Amino acid sequence: MEASRLNAVIVYFSSTNNTRYVAEHIASALAESNTAVGKRISVRTFDGLELFKTADLGNQGVRPEIDLT
C-alpha cells in the first residue's frame, strides 16, 4: 500500500529569528512523523519578508506554489 502524500508550507516573520527557529522545528517534527502516521509529509519553510520583497520587486525568487483545490 502506497503512503499518501501531504504538502505543507510554513511562512514565518521573524526579526529575532525566534519565529524562524520554531517554524523550522515544526517542519522537522512533521517530517519526522512520516513513519508514525503512514503518510509522506513534505514541508517547506519561507521567510515572509523575503517573499514580499520578491513579489514587490517582481524578481524570480523562490515562491511557494500552493494548490488550494
N, C-alpha and C positions, 0 to 999 in steps of 0.2 A: 504494500500500500504506500503510495507516494504521499509525503507530508505536504500539507497545504502551505501556501506562502503568504506572508503578511509583509507589507512595506510600511515603514514609519518614517516621518520626517520630524525632527525636533529643531525648532528655531528658537534661539536664545538671544537675549540682550544683556550684555554684561560689561560694566565699566571696571569692575574689580576682579573679574574672572571667577568670582564665586558661582555665578549662574552657569557659566561655561563648565565649570567643574561638575556641578550637579547634573547638567544635561549630558555630559559625557558618561557619567556613572549610570544614569538611567539607560542610555543607549547600550552600555556594556551589559547591564543586568538583563535587558531584553534579549540581546544577542546570546547570552549565556543560558537563557531559559528555553532556547530552541529545543533541546532534547527533552526537557521536562514536560513540555506541553505538546510535543509531537508536531510542531509547526516550524517552518523556516521563517525566521523574522529578520528582515533586512532593515537596518536603522541608519539614517544619515543625519548628522547634525550640521547646522548652518548658523553662522553669526548674522543675526538680523540686520545689524548696522551695515555690514558688508553687502548683504543682499540689496538693501535700499540704495546704497551708493552705486552699485552696479546697475540697478534699474533706472535710477535718476540720470546716470551718465550715458545710458544706452550701450554700455560695454557688454562684451560677450563673456562675462564671468560665468561661473558655475551656478546655475539656479535649479532649485528642486522642481521636478516635474511631478505634479500631483494630479491623479485621476480621481475625481470626486463622484464618479458614477457608481 
